[in-house]
Amino acid sequence: MRAQLDTLTTTRGWTMAGQVRCPGCGGRKLLHVTKVLDRAQGSSKTLAIAQKGAFRERSIGEFQVYICRGCWPSGTSPICRDGSAPDPGDPYR
């Protein structure tokens, strides 16, 4: 397992995070979302990979998102959702 982890760590340069460059268009203007929330059972939790333990699940890795501004559809902008505000009810949740 250690060898697999080392391999993944050294190949990080091929990602948007590692190169700070979009692999699609080559752009360098990226949006970085450091915490991705997931709605679960009426509350928000950080989206993560979990591993079952003896008594409860434990998080072993949280998701982050990189979005290229150049590849983002023109005429649209990212939407900021406030969890304390009522859900607008649109299909994009």
C-alpha positions in Angstrom: 0.0 0.0 0.0 2.9 2.4 0.8 4.2 1.9 -2.8 0.8 2.8 -4.3 0.6 5.9 -2.1 4.1 7.0 -3.2 3.2 6.5 -6.8 0.0 8.6 -6.5 1.9 11.3 -4.7 4.6 11.6 -7.4 2.1 11.6 -10.2 0.2 14.5 -8.6 1.8 16.9 -11.1 -0.5 15.6 -13.8 -3.6 17.0 -12.0 -5.0 20.5 -12.1 -4.0 20.8 -8.5 -0.4 19.8 -9.2 0.1 21.8 -12.3 -2.2 24.7 -11.6 -3.2 24.4 -15.2 -6.3 23.1 -16.9 -5.6 19.9 -18.9 -8.4 20.8 -21.3 -7.5 24.3 -22.4 -4.2 25.0 -20.6 -5.7 27.9 -18.7 -4.3 28.9 -15.3 -7.3 30.7 -13.8 -8.8 28.0 -11.5 -11.5 28.1 -8.9 -10.6 25.9 -5.9 -13.3 24.6 -3.6 -11.6 23.3 -0.5 -14.7 21.8 1.2 -17.4 20.0 -0.7 -20.6 19.6 1.3 -23.0 16.7 1.0 -26.6 16.8 2.3 -27.2 13.8 4.5 -30.2 13.1 6.7 -31.2 16.7 7.0 -27.8 18.1 7.7 -24.7 19.0 5.7 -21.5 17.0 6.1 -18.2 17.2 4.3 -18.1 14.9 1.3 -15.4 12.3 2.1 -14.4 8.8 1.6 -15.2 6.8 4.8 -13.9 3.6 6.2 -16.0 1.4 8.5 -14.5 1.1 12.0 -15.4 -1.0 15.0 -17.9 1.5 16.4 -18.4 4.1 13.6 -17.2 5.2 10.2 -14.2 7.5 10.0 -13.2 9.9 7.3 -10.0 8.9 5.5 -10.1 11.6 2.8 -12.1 14.7 2.0 -12.9 15.9 -1.5 -11.7 19.2 -3.0 -12.7 20.5 -6.4 -10.8 22.5 -9.1 -12.8 24.3 -11.8 -11.2 26.0 -14.8 -12.6 29.5 -15.4 -11.8 29.2 -19.1 -13.8 26.0 -19.6 -16.7 27.2 -17.4 -19.8 27.8 -19.7 -19.9 31.5 -20.8 -22.8 33.5 -19.5 -23.0 31.6 -16.3 -21.3 32.1 -13.0 -20.8 29.8 -10.0 -23.8 29.9 -7.5 -23.1 30.4 -3.9 -25.6 28.5 -1.7 -26.2 29.4 1.9 -27.2 26.4 3.9 -29.1 28.6 6.4 -31.3 30.0 3.6 -34.4 28.0 2.4 -33.8 25.6 -0.4 -34.9 27.3 -3.7 -36.2 23.9 -5.0 -34.4 23.9 -8.3 -33.0 20.6 -9.7 -29.4 21.6 -9.1 -28.7 20.5 -5.6 
